[in-house]
Amino acid sequence: MCRIIGEVSFSNQLSSFDDFKSLTYLSKTGGPDSTCFWADETCRFGFNRLAILDVSPNGNQPVLSPSGRYAMVFNGEIYNYRQLRQKYGIDASKLRSSSDTEVVVQLLDLITLDVLVNELDGMFAITVWDSLMKQLYLIRDFAGIKPLHYGVNRHGIVFASQYNQVARHGWFCNNAINSTVLASYLRRHYIPAPDGLLMETCQVAPGEMVVIDLKGNIQRKRYWQLPSFFKATIVREHEAIDYVNYHLEEAVKAQLMADVPLGAFLSGGIDSPLICKYAQKNITGRLKTFTIGSDSQKHDETDMARRFALSLGADAAFERMDSRYASDILESAMNTLTEPFADFSILPTYLVCQLARQQVTVALSGDGGDELFFGYERFWSVGKNIKYQSWPYHLKYLLYGVDKILSNSRYVNSAALASSQGLAHQLLHSRISADQFRGIAPDLIYNDNLLSPEYCYENECDTQNLIQRMRVSEYYDMMQKTLRKVDSASMGNSLEVRVPFLQKSFIEASLNVNGMLSYGQNNRKGVLKGLLKNLYADIDYRQPKMGFTIPLQKWIQNGLKQPFQEVLMDASLNDRFGFSAKTLEKLLHEHVAGKEDHKWILFTVYSLYKWQQSIKG
């Protein structure tokens, strides 16, 4: 695991080495163990290493292929690298390192990049410079676990693991804000691929390879996508539970490889206890687990997590947050966000990573289970209206009103009123109203009916087809936000986080399970719940998942009031983004007074402003 950065000049005029070195050190917490560089007359790479496999200097990067044609920097882990070494006849005794990096760079001379990326199973951001063809390849893993940002203009190309390294580079630091992306950020609370907030900047999308030549020509290839429709072959619950049990354990076993201490996050939900169970089963000694709670009974899951830890026999560590604690770590947590990001669960995520790093260098996480096994309430919120979606609006509105009065929207909810299922789905993700948006950003365009690409799907009459389409949307939207949060918080603490649910082999295996086994108002993640019951027979699990979140509404009224006020009332920041200071002051006052809950929009602007301060600071 590491952080990577590089630049390619279109005129053989690279930036000064001192400037490049300063940019490289911006990501030092993501790679504290060594810093290395490589360059030719056109291209320069920088590398900060968090040593996980073969912790000796032999595992350092950048690296050259045996022929010398290719230079590579790589962030991540390849879980099937030993199988690939055997498949392609690479003699292990001739390798300078036992790391996955050494196998990947050997393969550059043996097979094409198009073949290579489809062979890899892991999490990765890979950059390859072809010195013969004078082309740069930017490759991101199929799930988007590891980030890869870049910018292209008349000077050349800059890429990096962290967006601030691109934004602060001399070729891009004076670029204007992209107003379309800014509007998207306010509505979605993060910046999804392929967008970048500054003009001429982008991100490599999950499962994408970007090829750029010295003329600035850009070719984008999607080498892997989660399918919208998949013919599931496993339709019986007990068969599905046995099937998932086998494949998920195999994924966890593959991700236990490390030459440094390893542990796991543990919540009171479903996904992480499953991961912990397999990890404990396949290691010697007691698994180290890490749990964060809060001072809110509504959000706290530590009691259930303790029961799981006791059942596992784990070496469990717990920490509890309150508003004073949150105020103490707020600045540190926000400093890990190298781009605007407004999911306030960054605070407990930062804290659990900090807690874990005191004992381990690698932690397993349960992220991805909700997307693959229909765990979000949103699936049901949209799906239960499927019979009425094509009705005329006035009839849907009448039906909605009657059902709201008679059964509190048990059968029909407001999602039915949207013009399409995709739009209904998208609107469930936005926490800002049209009035808030227009009040804060009067110069930006707000369009309630504008569909993001992730939600552009046709209305479905078949529930199974609908939820499969919705799963793709969640995979490429909500899951990307979660992964960005975890990557920022973990790398900010020099911790590698692995995600067994998102190992490619497991993702593809999970598609064989009929989605209807995990769908319904009271059956979300039904297969995983059945598996949890089997693996933790001593625990009566009935607690609803509370989510990895915090009582931010209350905290802004107390311990976080002052830092929010100082940032949101900064006149220079309001001018930079064209936001209304008067509206922000009004929203903050209403929130602190307890008149309205504006935590989402306040945190969204707060995060944006903190990022801007860090860029100019």
C-alpha positions in Angstrom: 0.0 0.0 0.0 1.3 3.5 -0.7 0.6 6.8 -2.3 1.7 7.6 -5.8 2.2 10.7 -7.9 3.7 11.6 -11.3 3.9 14.0 -14.1 4.5 13.8 -17.9 5.6 16.9 -19.7 4.5 17.5 -23.3 7.6 19.6 -23.9 10.3 17.8 -21.8 10.0 20.6 -19.2 9.2 18.8 -15.9 8.5 20.9 -12.9 11.4 21.6 -10.5 12.3 18.6 -8.4 11.9 20.6 -5.2 8.3 21.4 -6.1 7.6 17.8 -7.1 9.2 16.5 -3.9 7.0 18.9 -1.8 3.9 17.6 -3.6 5.0 14.0 -3.0 5.4 14.6 0.7 1.7 15.8 0.9 0.8 12.1 0.9 3.5 11.0 3.3 1.1 9.7 6.0 -0.2 7.2 3.3 3.4 5.9 2.9 5.6 6.6 5.9 8.1 3.9 5.4 10.1 5.2 2.4 10.0 7.8 -0.3 11.5 7.1 -3.7 11.6 8.8 -7.2 12.3 7.9 -10.8 12.5 10.1 -13.9 13.5 10.3 -17.5 13.5 13.4 -19.7 9.7 13.3 -20.1 8.2 11.5 -17.1 8.7 11.6 -13.4 7.2 9.3 -10.7 7.1 9.7 -6.9 6.3 7.0 -4.3 5.5 6.9 -0.6 5.5 3.4 0.7 3.5 1.7 3.5 5.3 -1.6 3.6 2.9 -4.6 3.8 4.5 -7.4 1.7 8.3 -7.8 1.7 8.9 -4.9 4.0 12.6 -4.8 2.9 13.9 -2.0 0.5 13.5 -4.6 -2.3 9.8 -3.9 -2.3 10.3 -0.2 -2.9 9.0 1.6 -6.1 9.0 3.0 -8.7 10.1 -0.1 -10.6 11.2 -0.8 -14.2 10.2 -3.9 -16.2 13.1 -6.3 -17.0 13.3 -4.9 -20.6 13.5 -1.4 -19.3 10.6 -0.3 -21.5 8.0 0.2 -18.8 8.2 2.2 -15.6 5.5 1.6 -13.0 4.2 3.0 -9.7 1.4 1.0 -8.0 -0.8 1.5 -5.0 -2.7 -1.4 -3.6 -2.6 -5.2 -3.2 -3.0 -7.9 -5.8 -4.4 -11.0 -4.0 -3.9 -13.5 -6.8 -0.3 -12.5 -7.6 1.2 -15.9 -6.6 -1.3 -17.6 -9.0 -0.3 -15.2 -11.8 3.4 -15.8 -11.2 2.7 -19.5 -11.6 0.4 -19.2 -14.6 2.9 -17.2 -16.6 6.0 -19.2 -15.6 7.8 -16.4 -13.7 10.7 -17.9 -11.8 10.4 -16.7 -8.2 14.0 -17.3 -7.5 15.0 -14.6 -10.0 12.8 -12.0 -8.6 14.4 -9.3 -6.4 11.3 -9.1 -4.2 8.6 -11.4 -2.9 6.0 -8.6 -3.2 3.0 -8.4 -5.6 4.6 -5.4 -7.2 7.5 -7.5 -8.6 5.1 -9.9 -10.3 3.0 -7.2 -11.9 6.1 -5.4 -13.3 7.4 -8.7 -14.7 4.1 -9.3 -16.4 4.3 -6.0 -18.3 6.9 -7.6 -20.5 5.0 -10.8 -21.0 1.4 -9.8 -21.7 -0.4 -6.7 -22.9 -1.9 -4.3 -20.4 -5.4 -5.1 -21.7 -4.9 -8.7 -20.7 -3.1 -7.9 -17.5 -5.8 -5.7 -16.0 -8.4 -8.4 -16.5 -6.1 -10.9 -14.7 -5.7 -8.9 -11.6 -7.9 -9.5 -8.5 -7.3 -6.9 -5.8 -7.4 -3.2 -5.1 -5.1 -1.0 -7.1 -4.3 2.2 -8.8 -1.5 1.5 -11.3 0.4 3.9 -13.5 2.6 2.7 -16.3 4.9 4.8 -18.5 5.7 3.2 -21.9 9.0 4.8 -22.9 8.9 3.3 -26.4 5.4 4.4 -27.4 5.5 7.5 -25.2 2.2 6.8 -23.5 1.0 7.0 -19.9 -1.5 4.4 -18.7 -3.7 5.1 -15.6 -5.6 2.1 -14.3 -8.0 1.8 -11.4 -9.4 -1.3 -9.8 -12.9 -2.6 -10.8 -14.5 -1.5 -7.5 -12.9 1.9 -7.1 -11.3 1.0 -3.8 -8.1 3.0 -4.5 -8.4 6.5 -5.9 -6.5 7.9 -8.9 -6.8 11.6 -9.8 -5.3 13.3 -12.8 -5.2 16.5 -14.8 -4.3 17.2 -18.5 -3.6 20.6 -20.1 -1.1 22.2 -22.5 1.8 21.6 -20.1 1.2 17.9 -19.7 -0.2 15.3 -17.3 -0.2 15.1 -13.5 -1.6 12.1 -11.6 -1.8 11.3 -7.9 -3.5 9.2 -5.3 -4.6 12.4 -3.6 -6.6 15.2 -5.4 -4.7 17.9 -3.5 -1.5 16.9 -5.1 -3.0 17.6 -8.6 -4.8 20.8 -7.4 -1.6 22.2 -5.9 0.6 21.4 -8.8 1.9 24.4 -10.7 0.2 23.4 -13.9 -3.3 23.4 -12.3 -3.2 25.4 -9.1 -4.7 28.6 -10.7 -7.5 26.8 -12.5 -11.0 28.0 -12.1 -13.7 26.0 -10.2 -15.9 23.9 -12.5 -19.4 25.2 -11.6 -21.1 22.0 -12.9 -19.0 19.9 -10.6 -19.5 22.3 -7.7 -23.3 22.0 -8.1 -23.0 18.2 -8.2 -21.0 18.3 -5.0 -23.6 20.3 -3.1 -26.3 17.8 -4.1 -24.2 14.6 -3.8 -21.9 15.6 -0.9 -18.8 14.2 -2.7 -17.3 14.4 -6.1 -17.7 11.1 -8.1 -15.5 9.9 -10.9 -14.7 11.0 -13.5 -15.1 14.6 -12.2 -12.6 17.0 -10.6 -13.6 20.3 -8.9 -11.0 22.3 -10.8 -11.2 22.7 -14.6 -9.0 20.3 -16.6 -8.9 17.8 -13.7 -10.5 14.3 -13.5 -10.6 10.9 -11.9 -10.1 7.5 -13.3 -13.4 5.7 -13.0 -13.7 2.2 -11.3 -12.7 -0.5 -13.8 -11.3 2.0 -16.2 -7.9 2.4 -18.0 -7.0 5.8 -19.3 -4.3 6.1 -22.0 -2.7 9.5 -22.7 -0.1 10.3 -25.4 2.3 13.2 -25.7 -0.2 15.1 -27.9 -2.7 15.1 -25.1 -5.0 12.6 -26.8 -7.0 10.7 -24.2 -8.4 7.2 -24.7 -10.7 5.8 -22.0 -11.4 2.0 -21.8 -13.8 0.3 -19.3 -12.3 -3.1 -18.8 -14.8 -4.2 -16.1 -18.3 -3.2 -15.2 -20.9 -4.5 -12.7 -23.6 -5.9 -15.0 -27.1 -4.4 -14.8 -28.6 -7.8 -15.5 -27.3 -11.2 -14.4 -29.0 -14.6 -14.6 -28.8 -15.9 -11.1 -28.5 -19.6 -10.8 -28.9 -20.0 -7.0 -32.5 -19.5 -6.0 -32.9 -21.5 -2.8 -32.0 -19.8 0.5 -30.0 -22.6 2.1 -28.0 -23.1 -1.1 -27.3 -19.4 -1.3 -26.1 -19.3 2.3 -23.8 -22.2 1.8 -22.5 -20.7 -1.5 -21.8 -17.3 0.0 -20.3 -18.9 3.1 -17.7 -20.7 0.9 -16.8 -17.7 -1.4 -16.7 -15.1 1.3 -14.4 -17.2 3.4 -12.1 -17.7 0.4 -12.0 -13.9 -0.1 -11.1 -13.3 3.5 -8.4 -16.0 3.4 -6.9 -14.4 0.3 -6.7 -11.0 2.1 -5.0 -12.3 5.2 -1.6 -12.2 3.5 0.7 -9.6 5.2 4.1 -9.3 6.7 2.8 -6.9 9.3 0.2 -7.1 12.0 -3.4 -7.5 10.8 -6.8 -6.9 12.4 -10.4 -6.0 11.5 -13.1 -3.5 12.2 -16.1 -4.8 14.1 -19.5 -3.2 14.3 -22.8 -4.3 15.7 -24.2 -5.0 12.2 -24.0 -8.0 9.9 -21.1 -7.5 7.4 -18.1 -6.9 9.6 -18.9 -9.7 12.1 -19.0 -12.1 9.1 -15.5 -10.9 8.0 -14.2 -11.2 11.5 -15.5 -14.7 11.9 -13.6 -16.0 8.8 -10.5 -14.0 9.8 -10.5 -15.5 13.3 -11.0 -19.0 11.9 -8.0 -18.7 9.5 -5.3 -17.1 11.7 -3.4 -18.3 14.7 -4.0 -16.4 17.9 -6.7 -14.0 18.7 -8.0 -11.6 16.1 -7.6 -7.9 17.0 -10.9 -6.1 16.4 -11.7 -2.3 16.7 -15.1 -0.7 17.4 -16.2 2.9 17.7 -19.4 3.9 19.5 -21.0 7.3 20.3 -22.8 9.0 23.1 -26.1 8.6 21.3 -28.2 5.6 22.1 -29.8 5.9 18.7 -26.5 5.5 16.9 -24.4 3.4 19.3 -23.8 -0.3 18.4 -21.1 -1.2 20.9 -23.2 -3.5 23.0 -23.9 -5.8 20.1 -20.3 -5.5 18.9 -19.1 -6.6 22.4 -21.3 -9.7 22.1 -19.8 -10.5 18.7 -16.2 -10.0 20.0 -16.9 -12.2 23.0 -18.3 -14.9 20.8 -15.2 -14.7 18.6 -12.8 -14.7 21.5 -11.3 -11.6 19.8 -8.8 -9.2 21.3 -11.2 -6.3 21.1 -10.6 -2.6 21.5 -13.4 -0.1 21.9 -13.6 3.7 21.8 -16.6 6.0 22.3 -17.1 9.5 20.8 -19.0 12.5 22.2 -19.1 16.1 20.9 -16.0 17.1 23.0 -14.1 14.2 21.6 -15.3 15.0 18.1 -14.1 18.6 18.5 -10.7 17.3 19.5 -10.2 15.2 16.4 -12.2 17.3 13.9 -9.2 19.1 12.5 -7.2 15.9 12.1 -10.0 14.1 10.5 -10.7 16.9 8.0 -7.0 17.1 7.2 -7.2 13.6 5.8 -9.7 14.8 3.2 -7.6 15.9 0.3 -10.7 16.8 -1.7 -14.2 18.1 -0.8 -16.1 15.3 1.0 -19.2 15.7 3.1 -20.1 12.3 4.7 -19.8 13.2 8.4 -19.1 9.5 9.3 -15.6 10.5 8.4 -15.2 11.3 12.1 -15.9 7.8 13.5 -14.1 6.3 10.5 -11.0 8.4 11.3 -11.2 7.4 14.9 -11.5 3.7 14.3 -8.5 3.9 11.9 -6.5 5.8 14.5 -7.5 3.2 17.1 -6.5 0.3 14.8 -3.2 1.8 13.8 -2.1 1.6 17.4 -1.9 -2.1 17.1 -2.0 -3.2 13.4 -1.0 -2.0 9.9 -3.7 -3.8 8.0 -7.4 -3.9 8.9 -10.3 -5.8 7.2 -13.6 -4.0 6.6 -17.1 -5.1 5.9 -17.8 -2.4 3.3 -19.6 -3.6 0.1 -22.1 -6.0 1.7 -25.0 -3.5 1.6 -24.5 -2.9 -2.2 -24.1 -6.5 -3.2 -26.9 -7.9 -1.0 -29.5 -5.1 -1.2 -29.0 -3.8 2.4 -30.2 -0.3 1.9 -33.8 0.7 2.7 -33.8 2.6 -0.7 -34.2 -0.7 -2.6 -37.6 -1.2 -0.9 -38.5 2.5 -1.0 -38.4 2.5 -4.8 -39.3 -1.1 -5.4 -42.6 -1.1 -3.5 -44.0 1.5 -5.9 -43.2 -0.6 -9.0 -46.9 -1.2 -9.9 -47.7 2.5 -10.0 -44.6 4.0 -11.6 -46.2 4.3 -15.0 -49.4 5.8 -13.8 -50.3 9.4 -14.6 -48.9 11.8 -12.0 -52.3 13.0 -10.7 -53.4 9.4 -10.0 -50.1 8.6 -8.3 -50.5 11.7 -6.2 -54.0 10.7 -5.2 -52.9 7.2 -4.3 -49.9 8.5 -2.4 -52.1 10.9 -0.4 -54.7 8.2 0.5 -52.0 5.7 1.6 -50.2 8.3 3.6 -53.4 9.0 5.6 -54.5 5.4 6.0 -51.2 3.5 6.5 -48.5 6.1 6.9 -47.1 5.3 3.4 -46.8 1.6 4.0 -47.6 0.7 0.4 -46.9 3.9 -1.6 -44.4 6.6 -0.7 -43.2 9.9 -2.3 -40.7 8.0 -4.5 -43.7 7.0 -6.7 -44.2 10.7 -7.6 -40.9 10.9 -9.4 -41.0 10.8 -13.2 -38.8 7.7 -13.3 -37.5 5.0 -10.9 -33.9 6.3 -11.5 -34.8 9.8 -10.5 -36.7 8.5 -7.4 -33.6 6.5 -6.5 -31.3 9.5 -7.0 -33.4 11.9 -4.9 -33.1 9.5 -2.0 -29.4 10.3 -1.8 -29.5 14.1 -1.7 -29.8 15.8 1.6 -30.2 19.4 0.3 -33.5 21.0 -0.6 -34.0 23.2 -3.7 -34.5 26.2 -1.4 -31.3 25.6 0.5 -29.3 25.1 -2.7 -30.6 28.3 -4.3 -30.2 30.3 -1.1 -26.6 29.3 -0.7 -25.5 29.2 -4.3 -27.7 31.6 -6.3 -25.4 31.5 -9.4 -25.4 27.7 -9.7 -28.1 25.8 -11.7 -30.4 23.5 -9.7 -32.4 21.1 -11.7 -34.5 18.6 -9.7 -35.0 16.4 -12.8 -31.4 16.2 -13.9 -30.3 12.6 -13.8 -26.7 11.7 -13.0 -25.2 9.0 -15.2 -25.4 6.4 -12.5 -29.2 6.7 -12.4 -30.0 6.7 -16.1 -31.9 3.5 -16.3 -35.3 2.6 -17.8 -38.4 2.0 -15.7 -38.8 -1.6 -14.8 -42.0 -3.6 -14.3 -40.1 -6.6 -12.9 -38.9 -6.2 -9.3 -35.8 -8.4 -9.8 -34.7 -6.4 -12.8 -35.3 -3.2 -10.9 -33.2 -4.0 -7.9 -30.4 -5.3 -10.1 -30.3 -1.9 -11.8 -30.5 -0.2 -8.5 -27.6 -2.3 -7.2 -25.4 -0.9 -10.1 -26.4 2.6 -9.2 -25.5 2.0 -5.5 -22.2 0.4 -6.5 -21.1 3.4 -8.6 -22.4 6.1 -6.3 -23.0 5.4 -2.6 -20.3 2.7 -2.5 -17.8 5.1 -4.1 -18.4 7.7 -1.4 -17.9 5.1 1.3 -14.7 3.8 -0.2 -13.4 7.4 -0.6 -14.1 8.0 3.1 -12.3 4.9 4.2 -9.3 5.4 2.0 -8.9 9.0 3.3 -9.3 8.1 6.9 -7.1 5.0 6.8 -4.2 6.5 4.7 -4.4 9.5 7.0 -3.5 7.1 9.8 -0.9 5.0 7.8 -3.3 2.1 7.8 -4.2 -0.3 5.0 -7.9 -1.3 4.8 -8.9 -4.3 2.8 -12.4 -5.1 1.6 -13.2 -8.8 1.2 -16.7 -8.2 -0.1 -15.2 -6.3 -3.0 -12.7 -8.9 -4.1 -13.4 -9.4 -7.8 -13.8 -13.1 -7.4 -16.4 -12.6 -4.7 -18.3 -9.9 -6.5 -18.7 -12.1 -9.5 -19.7 -15.1 -7.4 -22.3 -13.0 -5.5 -24.1 -12.2 -8.8 -25.1 -15.8 -9.0 -27.4 -15.4 -5.9 -31.0 -14.5 -6.7 -31.5 -10.9 -5.4 -35.0 -11.6 -4.2 -33.5 -13.7 -1.4 -32.2 -10.5 0.1 -35.0 -8.1 -0.9 -38.1 -6.8 1.0 -39.1 -4.6 3.8 -38.1 -7.1 6.4 -35.7 -9.1 4.4 -32.8 -6.8 3.6 -29.6 -8.8 3.2 -31.6 -11.9 3.9 -28.8 -14.3 2.8 -26.2 -12.6 4.9 -28.5 -12.6 7.9 -29.0 -16.3 7.5 -25.3 -16.8 7.3 -24.7 -14.7 10.4 -27.3 -16.8 12.3 -25.4 -19.9 11.3 -22.0 -18.6 12.2 -23.0 -16.9 15.5 -25.6 -19.5 16.8 -25.0 -18.3 20.3 -26.2 -14.7 19.5 -29.8 -13.7 19.1 -29.3 -11.0 16.5 -32.4 -8.8 16.1 -30.9 -5.4 16.3 -31.5 -3.2 13.2 -28.3 -1.8 11.7 -27.9 1.8 12.9 -25.2 2.8 10.4 -21.7 4.0 11.1 -22.7 7.5 11.9 -22.8 10.1 14.7 -25.3 12.6 16.2 -23.9 15.5 14.3 -27.0 17.6 14.7 -26.5 17.7 18.5 -22.7 18.1 18.2 -22.9 21.2 16.0 -25.1 22.8 18.6 -22.5 22.1 21.3 -18.8 21.2 20.9 -18.5 21.8 17.1 -20.4 25.2 17.1 -17.3 27.4 17.2 -15.2 25.6 14.5 -18.2 25.6 12.2 -19.0 29.2 12.7 -15.3 30.3 12.1 -15.1 28.5 8.8 -18.6 29.1 7.4 -18.4 32.9 8.1 -15.0 33.3 6.3 -15.8 36.1 3.7 -12.9 35.1 1.4 -14.3 31.5 1.1 -17.8 32.7 0.5 -16.5 34.9 -2.3 -14.3 32.1 -3.8 -17.4 29.9 -4.3 -20.0 32.6 -4.8 -22.0 31.4 -1.7 -24.3 33.6 0.3 -22.9 34.4 3.7 -26.3 35.7 4.8 -27.9 32.3 4.0 -25.2 30.3 5.7 -25.4 32.4 8.8 -29.2 32.0 8.9 -28.9 28.2 8.5 -26.3 27.9 11.2 -28.3 30.1 13.6 -31.5 28.0 13.0 -29.5 24.8 13.5 -27.8 25.9 16.7 -31.1 27.2 18.1 -32.7 23.8 17.5 -35.3 25.3 15.1 -34.2 23.2 12.0 -31.8 20.3 11.3 -29.4 21.6 8.7 -26.4 19.3 9.5 -26.0 18.0 6.0 -25.8 21.2 4.1 -23.7 22.8 6.9 -21.2 20.0 6.8 -21.1 19.9 3.0 -20.1 23.6 2.9 -17.8 23.2 5.9 -15.9 20.4 4.2 -15.6 22.4 0.9 -14.2 25.4 2.8 -11.7 23.3 4.8 -10.4 21.8 1.6 -10.0 25.3 0.0 -8.1 26.4 3.1 -5.7 23.4 2.8 -5.1 24.0 -0.9 -4.1 27.7 -0.3 -2.5 27.1 3.0 
